[in-house]
Amino acid sequence: MEVSISLLGMFSRPKKPVSAKVIKFNRYSLVFNSNKKVKAGDVIYLNLKAGLHSLREVRGRVEECEPSGRFYQTRVLFVLERPDKQPYHEAISILKAIEQATPEALRSPLHMQHP
């Protein structure tokens, strides 16, 4: 599974993507290691690719970010609603397909996540 993250720069525009290493993933959340320190509550953009499926610039809200060796381990929850508070059905179905294409060792159980 390939993942890159973009922090928000001036005028809330995504900065240049930085690669990240996936630790755990499911259709609701992602845990990854990267060299970028972020704060809980920050919104970042994620680019995800697994198998034939990919999703660009899906928003994620940082739940926590802790030092892990020379990297930072970050947990994000995907923000899957449009500005009108309706769900992004297309993004949700692609995340589900990416989840199914992700190796079992990287999958995080759904029952341990916030719906």
Secondary structure by P-SEA (a helix, b strand, c coil): cbbbbbccccccccccbbbbbbccccccbbbbbccccccccccbbbbbbcccccccbbbbbbccccccccbbbbbbbbbccccccccaaaaaaaaaaaaaacccccccccccccc
